[in-house]
Amino acid sequence: MSQPQDPLTLEVVDLMANLVALFHKEYEEAAAARSLTGAQAKVLALLRRGPMPMRQIAQTLACEPSNITGIVDRLEARGLVARQPDPDDRRVKRVAATEAGRVASEELRESLHFARTPLAGLAPDERGQLRDLLRRIVDGAQRPARSA
């Protein structure tokens, strides 16, 4: 049985949920303005890290590999990504953003404004603290849970 959450934690969770909803709404609108689906935009954003195998894309985005195949097919048809053989295993196809894909991803990223004004209201050290706290939360969420 799980422990009841304290009111402060519950409020923080609610605020994070509201923030995520605002982000997703603007992200979907920004993607649609570029004739992309949200999933296509997420793949392009993920490829900013560099080329990666389709299986890794599917795992990172928590979706079926067959879904990623369709998304990559449509992005490739638009000249935004290219498939390439993995240098370590030629049976594996990696996906890389093309120059057009990198430009589209960067334009989409630059068009997201929902947090810029509120963040600009924070002092630089406050933004640094927020970044560090968010990084700790994300890192903690990615570690396997300890059994009780």
Buried (B, 14 or more C-beta within 10 A) or exposed (E): EEEEEEEEEEEEEEEEEEEEEEEEEBBBEBBEEBEBBBBBBBBBBBBEEEBBBBEBBBEBBEBEEEEBBEBBEBBBEBEBBBEEEEEEEEEBBBBBBBEEBBEBBBEBBEBEEBEEEEEEEEEEEEEEEEEEEEEEEEEEEEEEEEEE
